[in-house]
């Protein structure tokens, strides 16, 4: 049994989590986060310098909260895992330096974990985690990582080898939500607001384009969707858009969820993989989860998706990924970290 501290600071969320590694399971004792939405809302997007400053201010209070909720002392931590890449350079440096300094002070090992790998293994930090030796995460999976900065289909193999089989050529899905939301006069970030409005709207009200919808293409493109929303609002007028905002949001959400789920399932079928993982911030979207689950079931796939609190950037997923690597004997020690591109 060992206590782990997971630290995530790749973008605009400062997160710390305490996990207990048992022989055959993972137990999440705390998973605390400070969201910087208020710091960036006035600018309509993330300002890197503001993000790194907020991490500096909040990382100690978030750590203290995580320790308090876990009911442990800092000296009980035996392993530390932190996000090493990808992300905003200043934000990453805050988390990495803090983790390495703390590890040196506690005389414990410190491990750099890739942010995208963390998302894939976020489902390993579920409250009722499957046995580590039998979980589908140790089999081949097709993982759809979808967030404000990433939209990528990855073939994840049992030996922690990754093959990128499709990704966005321009905007990520989260960016499409935010930029379209701005056009529609919604606040930042717009994803949650669009999702809430869509619940009372008609998803068939207007058919927005699904780009790169060819049979053998697993890449994505969402910049044209943003433009389509702009042209639609310009053609119909702002009053029309306000009157039918729920219907437009439902139609927009459907376009994004449709193409994401369609390509993810096709990728699993093509590569003969039984396990389909949906992760990343946008995976909290109810329509995407619903459509993915429905299409996965129809194709006989095992659909795996973390609950909404584990979809966003969080420390539990970073520690969970490190624990899975340790169990497999493939965890880098101390500062010997590998970038995502080195794992292909």
C-alpha positions as a Markdown table, in Angstrom:
| # | Residue | x | y | z |
|---|---|---|---|---|
| 1 | Unk | 0.0 | 0.0 | 0.0 |
| 2 | Unk | 1.4 | 3.4 | -1.0 |
| 3 | Unk | 0.0 | 7.0 | -1.0 |
| 4 | Unk | 0.4 | 9.0 | -4.1 |
| 5 | Unk | 0.1 | 12.7 | -4.8 |
| 6 | Unk | -1.0 | 13.7 | -8.3 |
| 7 | Unk | -0.4 | 17.3 | -9.5 |
| 8 | Unk | -1.9 | 18.7 | -12.7 |
| 9 | Unk | -1.2 | 22.3 | -14.0 |
| 10 | Unk | -1.0 | 22.0 | -17.7 |
| 11 | Unk | -3.5 | 24.8 | -18.5 |
| 12 | Unk | -6.0 | 26.7 | -16.4 |
| 13 | Unk | -6.8 | 24.3 | -13.6 |
| 14 | Unk | -4.7 | 23.8 | -10.5 |
| 15 | Unk | -5.3 | 20.3 | -9.3 |
| 16 | Unk | -4.0 | 18.0 | -6.6 |
| 17 | Unk | -5.2 | 14.5 | -5.6 |
| 18 | Unk | -4.2 | 11.9 | -3.1 |
| 19 | Unk | -4.6 | 8.2 | -4.2 |
| 20 | Unk | -3.9 | 5.1 | -2.3 |
| 21 | Unk | -2.4 | 2.3 | -4.3 |
| 22 | Unk | -3.5 | -1.1 | -3.0 |
| 23 | Unk | -2.4 | -4.5 | -4.3 |
| 24 | Unk | -5.2 | -4.8 | -6.8 |
| 25 | Unk | -7.0 | -1.5 | -6.8 |
| 26 | Unk | -6.8 | 2.3 | -6.6 |
| 27 | Unk | -8.6 | 4.4 | -4.0 |
| 28 | Unk | -9.1 | 8.1 | -4.5 |
| 29 | Unk | -8.9 | 9.8 | -1.1 |
| 30 | Unk | -9.2 | 13.3 | -2.5 |
| 31 | Unk | -9.3 | 15.1 | -5.8 |
| 32 | Unk | -9.2 | 18.9 | -5.4 |
| 33 | Unk | -9.1 | 21.6 | -8.1 |
| 34 | Unk | -9.1 | 25.3 | -8.5 |
| 35 | Unk | -10.6 | 26.5 | -11.8 |
| 36 | Unk | -9.3 | 29.7 | -13.3 |
| 37 | Unk | -12.5 | 30.5 | -15.2 |
| 38 | Unk | -13.0 | 33.8 | -13.4 |
| 39 | Unk | -9.4 | 35.0 | -14.2 |
| 40 | Unk | -9.9 | 34.4 | -18.0 |
| 41 | Unk | -13.6 | 35.1 | -18.5 |
| 42 | Unk | -13.1 | 38.8 | -19.1 |
| 43 | Unk | -10.7 | 38.0 | -22.0 |
| 44 | Unk | -12.8 | 35.4 | -23.6 |
| 45 | Unk | -10.1 | 32.8 | -23.5 |
| 46 | Unk | -7.0 | 31.6 | -21.6 |
| 47 | Unk | -4.2 | 34.1 | -21.1 |
| 48 | Unk | -1.0 | 32.1 | -20.5 |
| 49 | Unk | 0.7 | 34.6 | -18.2 |
| 50 | Unk | -2.4 | 34.9 | -16.0 |
| 51 | Unk | -2.7 | 31.1 | -15.9 |
| 52 | Unk | 0.9 | 30.6 | -14.6 |
| 53 | Unk | 0.4 | 33.4 | -12.0 |
| 54 | Unk | -2.8 | 31.8 | -10.7 |
| 55 | Unk | -1.0 | 28.4 | -10.4 |
| 56 | Unk | 1.7 | 30.0 | -8.3 |
| 57 | Unk | -1.0 | 31.5 | -6.0 |
| 58 | Unk | -3.2 | 28.5 | -5.7 |
| 59 | Unk | -1.0 | 25.3 | -5.8 |
| 60 | Unk | -0.2 | 25.4 | -2.1 |
| 61 | Unk | -3.8 | 26.0 | -0.9 |
| 62 | Unk | -5.1 | 23.2 | -3.3 |
| 63 | Unk | -2.5 | 20.8 | -1.9 |
| 64 | Unk | -3.5 | 21.6 | 1.6 |
| 65 | Unk | -7.1 | 21.0 | 0.8 |
| 66 | Unk | -6.3 | 17.7 | -0.8 |
| 67 | Unk | -4.3 | 16.6 | 2.2 |
| 68 | Unk | -7.1 | 17.7 | 4.6 |
| 69 | Unk | -9.8 | 15.8 | 2.6 |
| 70 | Unk | -7.6 | 12.7 | 2.4 |
| 71 | Unk | -7.0 | 13.0 | 6.2 |
| 72 | Unk | -3.3 | 12.5 | 5.9 |
| 73 | Unk | -0.1 | 14.4 | 6.6 |
| 74 | Unk | 2.3 | 15.4 | 3.9 |
| 75 | Unk | 5.0 | 13.1 | 5.3 |
| 76 | Unk | 2.8 | 10.1 | 4.5 |
| 77 | Unk | 3.1 | 10.7 | 0.7 |
| 78 | Unk | 5.5 | 8.2 | -0.8 |
| 79 | Unk | 5.3 | 8.9 | -4.5 |
| 80 | Unk | 4.5 | 12.1 | -6.5 |
| 81 | Unk | 3.3 | 12.3 | -10.1 |
| 82 | Unk | 3.0 | 15.6 | -12.1 |
| 83 | Unk | 2.1 | 16.6 | -15.6 |
| 84 | Unk | 5.2 | 17.1 | -17.7 |
| 85 | Unk | 3.7 | 17.8 | -21.2 |
| 86 | Unk | 1.9 | 19.0 | -23.2 |
| 87 | Unk | 0.5 | 22.3 | -22.1 |
| 88 | Unk | 1.2 | 26.0 | -21.5 |
| 89 | Unk | 4.9 | 26.2 | -20.7 |
| 90 | Unk | 4.6 | 28.6 | -17.7 |
| 91 | Unk | 1.8 | 26.5 | -16.2 |
| 92 | Unk | 3.7 | 23.3 | -16.6 |
| 93 | Unk | 6.8 | 24.8 | -15.0 |
| 94 | Unk | 4.9 | 25.8 | -11.9 |
| 95 | Unk | 3.6 | 22.2 | -11.4 |
| 96 | Unk | 6.9 | 20.5 | -12.3 |
| 97 | Unk | 9.1 | 22.7 | -10.1 |
| 98 | Unk | 6.7 | 22.4 | -7.2 |
| 99 | Unk | 6.4 | 18.6 | -7.5 |
| 100 | Unk | 10.2 | 18.1 | -7.8 |
| 101 | Unk | 11.0 | 20.5 | -5.0 |
| 102 | Unk | 8.4 | 18.8 | -2.7 |
| 103 | Unk | 9.8 | 15.3 | -3.7 |
| 104 | Unk | 13.3 | 16.4 | -2.8 |
| 105 | Unk | 12.1 | 17.8 | 0.6 |
| 106 | Unk | 10.2 | 14.5 | 1.3 |
| 107 | Unk | 12.9 | 12.3 | -0.1 |
| 108 | Unk | 10.4 | 10.5 | -2.4 |
| 109 | Unk | 10.4 | 9.6 | -6.1 |
| 110 | Unk | 8.8 | 12.1 | -8.5 |
| 111 | Unk | 7.5 | 11.0 | -11.9 |
| 112 | Unk | 6.5 | 13.1 | -15.0 |
| 113 | Unk | 3.3 | 11.9 | -16.7 |
| 114 | Unk | 2.0 | 13.0 | -20.1 |
| 115 | Unk | -1.2 | 15.0 | -19.9 |
| 116 | Unk | -2.9 | 13.0 | -22.6 |
| 117 | Unk | -1.9 | 9.7 | -21.1 |
| 118 | Unk | -3.4 | 11.0 | -17.9 |
| 119 | Unk | -6.8 | 11.6 | -19.6 |
| 120 | Unk | -6.8 | 8.0 | -21.0 |
| 121 | Unk | -6.2 | 6.6 | -17.5 |
| 122 | Unk | -8.7 | 9.0 | -15.8 |
| 123 | Unk | -11.1 | 6.1 | -15.9 |
| 124 | Unk | -8.6 | 4.2 | -13.7 |
| 125 | Unk | -9.4 | 6.7 | -10.9 |
| 126 | Unk | -13.1 | 5.9 | -10.7 |
| 127 | Unk | -14.5 | 5.5 | -7.1 |
| 128 | Unk | -15.0 | 1.8 | -7.7 |
| 129 | Unk | -11.8 | 1.1 | -9.7 |
| 130 | Unk | -11.6 | -2.3 | -11.4 |
| 131 | Unk | -8.8 | -4.6 | -10.3 |
| 132 | Unk | -5.6 | -3.3 | -11.7 |
| 133 | Unk | -4.7 | -6.7 | -13.2 |
| 134 | Unk | -8.0 | -7.2 | -15.1 |
| 135 | Unk | -9.0 | -3.7 | -16.1 |
| 136 | Unk | -9.7 | -3.1 | -19.9 |
| 137 | Unk | -7.1 | -0.3 | -19.7 |
| 138 | Unk | -4.4 | -2.9 | -19.8 |
| 139 | Unk | -5.9 | -4.2 | -23.1 |
| 140 | Unk | -5.8 | -2.4 | -26.4 |
| 141 | Unk | -8.2 | 0.5 | -26.6 |
| 142 | Unk | -9.2 | 3.3 | -29.0 |
| 143 | Unk | -9.2 | 6.4 | -27.0 |
| 144 | Unk | -10.9 | 9.6 | -28.1 |
| 145 | Unk | -9.3 | 12.5 | -26.2 |
| 146 | Unk | -11.4 | 15.6 | -26.7 |
| 147 | Unk | -11.0 | 18.9 | -25.0 |
| 148 | Unk | -10.5 | 22.6 | -25.6 |
| 149 | Unk | -7.0 | 22.0 | -26.8 |
| 150 | Unk | -7.0 | 18.4 | -28.0 |
| 151 | Unk | -9.1 | 16.3 | -30.3 |
| 152 | Unk | -7.3 | 13.1 | -31.1 |
| 153 | Unk | -8.0 | 9.4 | -31.7 |
| 154 | Unk | -5.3 | 7.2 | -30.2 |
| 155 | Unk | -4.7 | 3.5 | -30.4 |
| 156 | Unk | -3.4 | 2.7 | -26.9 |
| 157 | Unk | -1.6 | -0.7 | -26.6 |
| 158 | Unk | -1.1 | -2.7 | -23.4 |
| 159 | Unk | 2.6 | -1.9 | -23.2 |
| 160 | Unk | 2.0 | 1.8 | -23.1 |
| 161 | Unk | 2.6 | 2.3 | -26.8 |
| 162 | Unk | 0.5 | 4.8 | -28.6 |
| 163 | Unk | -0.4 | 5.4 | -32.2 |
| 164 | Unk | -2.2 | 8.5 | -33.3 |
| 165 | Unk | -4.7 | 7.5 | -35.9 |
| 166 | Unk | -6.6 | 10.7 | -36.3 |
| 167 | Unk | -6.6 | 14.3 | -34.9 |
| 168 | Unk | -8.0 | 17.7 | -35.6 |
| 169 | Unk | -6.4 | 19.7 | -38.5 |
| 170 | Unk | -7.4 | 23.0 | -37.0 |
| 171 | Unk | -9.7 | 23.8 | -34.0 |
| 172 | Unk | -10.3 | 21.3 | -31.3 |
| 173 | Unk | -13.9 | 20.3 | -30.4 |
| 174 | Unk | -13.8 | 22.5 | -27.2 |
| 175 | Unk | -12.6 | 25.4 | -29.3 |
| 176 | Unk | -15.6 | 24.9 | -31.7 |
| 177 | Unk | -18.0 | 25.1 | -28.7 |
| 178 | Unk | -16.3 | 28.2 | -27.3 |
| 179 | Unk | -15.9 | 30.1 | -30.5 |
| 180 | Unk | -19.4 | 29.3 | -31.7 |
| 181 | Unk | -20.7 | 30.3 | -28.3 |
| 182 | Unk | -19.1 | 33.7 | -28.7 |
| 183 | Unk | -20.8 | 34.1 | -32.0 |
| 184 | Unk | -24.1 | 33.3 | -30.4 |
| 185 | Unk | -23.5 | 35.8 | -27.6 |
| 186 | Unk | -22.9 | 33.3 | -24.9 |
| 187 | Unk | -20.3 | 33.6 | -22.1 |
| 188 | Unk | -16.9 | 31.9 | -21.7 |
| 189 | Unk | -16.4 | 29.0 | -21.5 |
| 190 | Unk | -19.5 | 28.2 | -23.7 |
| 191 | Unk | -19.5 | 24.4 | -23.7 |
| 192 | Unk | -21.5 | 24.0 | -20.6 |
| 193 | Unk | -23.9 | 26.8 | -21.5 |
| 194 | Unk | -24.5 | 25.3 | -25.0 |
| 195 | Unk | -25.1 | 21.9 | -23.5 |
| 196 | Unk | -27.6 | 23.2 | -21.0 |
| 197 | Unk | -29.5 | 25.2 | -23.6 |
| 198 | Unk | -29.5 | 22.2 | -26.0 |
| 199 | Unk | -31.5 | 20.2 | -23.6 |
| 200 | Unk | -34.6 | 22.2 | -24.4 |
| 201 | Unk | -33.8 | 22.5 | -28.1 |
| 202 | Unk | -34.4 | 20.5 | -31.3 |
| 203 | Unk | -31.2 | 18.9 | -32.5 |
| 204 | Unk | -32.7 | 18.6 | -36.0 |
| 205 | Unk | -33.6 | 22.3 | -36.2 |
| 206 | Unk | -30.6 | 23.0 | -38.6 |
| 207 | Unk | -28.0 | 20.7 | -40.1 |
| 208 | Unk | -24.6 | 22.1 | -39.5 |
| 209 | Unk | -21.7 | 20.5 | -41.5 |
| 210 | Unk | -19.7 | 17.4 | -40.5 |
| 211 | Unk | -16.3 | 18.0 | -42.0 |
| 212 | Unk | -14.0 | 15.2 | -43.3 |
| 213 | Unk | -16.9 | 12.8 | -43.2 |
| 214 | Unk | -15.2 | 10.3 | -45.6 |
| 215 | Unk | -15.2 | 6.6 | -45.0 |
| 216 | Unk | -11.5 | 6.1 | -44.4 |
| 217 | Unk | -10.6 | 9.4 | -42.7 |
| 218 | Unk | -10.2 | 9.6 | -38.9 |
| 219 | Unk | -9.0 | 13.3 | -38.8 |
| 220 | Unk | -11.3 | 16.1 | -37.6 |
| 221 | Unk | -11.9 | 19.7 | -38.6 |
| 222 | Unk | -14.0 | 22.1 | -36.7 |
| 223 | Unk | -13.0 | 25.5 | -38.0 |
| 224 | Unk | -15.6 | 25.3 | -40.8 |
| 225 | Unk | -18.3 | 24.6 | -38.3 |
| 226 | Unk | -17.5 | 27.8 | -36.5 |
| 227 | Unk | -17.7 | 29.6 | -39.8 |
| 228 | Unk | -21.0 | 27.9 | -40.6 |
| 229 | Unk | -22.5 | 29.1 | -37.3 |
| 230 | Unk | -21.3 | 32.7 | -38.1 |
| 231 | Unk | -22.8 | 32.6 | -41.6 |
| 232 | Unk | -26.1 | 31.1 | -40.3 |
| 233 | Unk | -26.5 | 33.9 | -37.7 |
| 234 | Unk | -25.6 | 36.6 | -40.3 |
| 235 | Unk | -28.2 | 35.2 | -42.7 |
| 236 | Unk | -31.0 | 34.8 | -40.1 |
| 237 | Unk | -30.3 | 37.8 | -38.0 |
| 238 | Unk | -29.4 | 38.3 | -34.4 |
| 239 | Unk | -33.1 | 38.4 | -33.2 |
| 240 | Unk | -33.8 | 35.1 | -34.9 |
| 241 | Unk | -30.7 | 33.6 | -33.2 |
| 242 | Unk | -31.8 | 34.8 | -29.8 |
| 243 | Unk | -35.3 | 33.5 | -30.3 |
| 244 | Unk | -34.1 | 30.0 | -31.4 |
| 245 | Unk | -30.9 | 29.9 | -29.3 |
| 246 | Unk | -31.8 | 26.5 | -27.7 |
| 247 | Unk | -32.5 | 24.9 | -31.1 |
| 248 | Unk | -29.3 | 26.3 | -32.6 |
| 249 | Unk | -27.3 | 25.1 | -29.7 |
| 250 | Unk | -28.8 | 21.6 | -29.9 |
| 251 | Unk | -28.0 | 21.5 | -33.7 |
| 252 | Unk | -24.5 | 22.7 | -33.1 |
| 253 | Unk | -23.9 | 20.1 | -30.3 |
| 254 | Unk | -25.3 | 17.4 | -32.5 |
| 255 | Unk | -22.9 | 18.2 | -35.3 |
| 256 | Unk | -19.9 | 17.9 | -32.9 |
| 257 | Unk | -21.1 | 14.8 | -31.1 |
| 258 | Unk | -22.2 | 13.1 | -34.3 |
| 259 | Unk | -18.8 | 13.3 | -36.1 |
| 260 | Unk | -16.8 | 12.5 | -32.9 |
| 261 | Unk | -18.7 | 9.4 | -32.0 |
| 262 | Unk | -19.0 | 8.2 | -35.6 |
| 263 | Unk | -15.3 | 8.3 | -36.2 |
| 264 | Unk | -14.4 | 6.8 | -32.8 |
| 265 | Unk | -16.5 | 3.8 | -33.3 |
| 266 | Unk | -15.3 | 3.3 | -36.9 |
| 267 | Unk | -11.7 | 3.5 | -35.7 |
| 268 | Unk | -12.4 | 0.8 | -33.1 |
| 269 | Unk | -14.0 | -1.4 | -35.7 |
| 270 | Unk | -11.2 | -0.9 | -38.2 |
| 271 | Unk | -8.5 | -1.8 | -35.7 |
| 272 | Unk | -10.3 | -4.7 | -34.2 |
| 273 | Unk | -10.4 | -3.2 | -30.7 |
| 274 | Unk | -13.1 | -4.1 | -28.2 |
| 275 | Unk | -12.6 | -1.2 | -25.8 |
| 276 | Unk | -13.6 | 2.4 | -26.6 |
| 277 | Unk | -12.5 | 5.2 | -24.2 |
| 278 | Unk | -13.9 | 8.7 | -24.2 |
| 279 | Unk | -12.0 | 11.2 | -22.1 |
| 280 | Unk | -11.0 | 14.9 | -21.8 |
| 281 | Unk | -13.1 | 17.9 | -20.8 |
| 282 | Unk | -15.6 | 17.7 | -23.7 |
| 283 | Unk | -16.4 | 14.1 | -22.7 |
| 284 | Unk | -18.6 | 15.5 | -19.9 |
| 285 | Unk | -21.0 | 16.6 | -22.7 |
| 286 | Unk | -24.2 | 14.5 | -22.1 |
| 287 | Unk | -25.1 | 14.2 | -25.8 |
| 288 | Unk | -21.6 | 13.1 | -26.8 |
| 289 | Unk | -21.6 | 10.4 | -24.0 |
| 290 | Unk | -25.1 | 9.3 | -25.0 |
| 291 | Unk | -24.3 | 9.0 | -28.7 |
| 292 | Unk | -21.0 | 7.3 | -28.1 |
| 293 | Unk | -22.6 | 4.8 | -25.7 |
| 294 | Unk | -25.4 | 4.0 | -28.2 |
| 295 | Unk | -23.1 | 3.5 | -31.2 |
| 296 | Unk | -20.6 | 1.5 | -29.1 |
| 297 | Unk | -23.3 | -0.8 | -27.9 |
| 298 | Unk | -24.6 | -1.3 | -31.4 |
| 299 | Unk | -21.1 | -2.3 | -32.6 |
| 300 | Unk | -20.5 | -4.6 | -29.6 |
| 301 | Unk | -17.9 | -2.4 | -28.0 |
| 302 | Unk | -17.0 | -1.9 | -24.4 |
| 303 | Unk | -17.6 | 1.8 | -23.8 |
| 304 | Unk | -15.6 | 3.4 | -21.0 |
| 305 | Unk | -15.9 | 7.0 | -19.9 |
| 306 | Unk | -15.1 | 8.7 | -16.5 |
| 307 | Unk | -17.8 | 10.6 | -14.6 |
| 308 | Unk | -17.8 | 14.4 | -15.3 |
| 309 | Unk | -15.5 | 15.3 | -12.3 |
| 310 | Unk | -12.8 | 13.2 | -13.8 |
| 311 | Unk | -13.3 | 14.5 | -17.4 |
| 312 | Unk | -11.7 | 17.9 | -16.7 |
| 313 | Unk | -8.0 | 18.2 | -15.9 |
| 314 | Unk | -7.4 | 16.7 | -12.5 |
| 315 | Unk | -4.7 | 15.3 | -10.3 |
| 316 | Unk | -6.3 | 11.9 | -9.8 |
| 317 | Unk | -5.8 | 11.0 | -13.5 |
| 318 | Unk | -2.1 | 11.9 | -13.4 |
| 319 | Unk | -1.5 | 9.8 | -10.3 |
| 320 | Unk | -3.6 | 6.9 | -11.7 |
| 321 | Unk | -1.6 | 6.9 | -14.9 |
| 322 | Unk | 1.6 | 6.7 | -12.9 |
| 323 | Unk | 0.2 | 3.8 | -10.8 |
| 324 | Unk | -0.7 | 1.8 | -13.9 |
| 325 | Unk | 2.8 | 2.4 | -15.3 |
| 326 | Unk | 4.3 | 1.3 | -12.0 |
| 327 | Unk | 2.2 | -1.9 | -11.9 |
| 328 | Unk | 3.4 | -2.7 | -15.4 |
| 329 | Unk | 7.1 | -1.9 | -14.5 |
| 330 | Unk | 7.2 | 0.9 | -17.0 |
| 331 | Unk | 7.3 | 4.0 | -14.8 |
| 332 | Unk | 10.2 | 6.4 | -15.3 |
| 333 | Unk | 12.0 | 7.4 | -12.1 |
| 334 | Unk | 12.6 | 10.8 | -10.7 |
| 335 | Unk | 13.1 | 13.4 | -13.5 |
| 336 | Unk | 13.5 | 11.0 | -16.4 |
| 337 | Unk | 10.3 | 11.9 | -18.2 |
| 338 | Unk | 9.2 | 11.2 | -21.8 |
| 339 | Unk | 7.3 | 13.5 | -24.0 |
| 340 | Unk | 4.1 | 12.3 | -25.7 |
| 341 | Unk | 5.8 | 12.1 | -29.1 |
| 342 | Unk | 8.4 | 9.7 | -27.7 |
| 343 | Unk | 5.7 | 7.2 | -26.9 |
| 344 | Unk | 4.5 | 6.6 | -30.5 |
